[in-house]
C-alpha cells in the first residue's frame, strides 16, 4: 500500500518524520510511506497534491498538518 502523508510546513510533520527515521512507526514491509510538504494555503496545497497524485497514485492520503 502506498500512503501519502501531507502537511503544509515541515514543523507540523516534524515529530512524525523523526519517528519514521528512527523506525518507531508501525509499518508493514509492503507499505510505502511518502511525505509531501505542500506549502501554506489552498492554492499551494492543491497544486502540490495534484502533482503528487499524478506521479504516484497513492492508495491512501492523510492530511496531518495543524490545519
C-alpha positions, 0 to 999 in steps of 0.5 A, a space after each residue: 500500500 502506498 500512503 501519502 502523508 501531507 502537511 503544509 510546513 515541515 514543523 507540523 510533520 516534524 515529530 512524525 518524520 523523526 519517528 519514521 527515521 528512527 523506525 518507531 512507526 508501525 509499518 508493514 514491509 509492503 507499505 510505502 510511506 511518502 511525505 509531501 510538504 505542500 506549502 501554506 494555503 489552498 492554492 499551494 496545497 492543491 497544486 502540490 497534491 495534484 502533482 503528487 497524485 499524478 506521479 504516484 497514485 497513492 492508495 491512501 492520503 492523510 492530511 496531518 498538518 495543524 490545519 
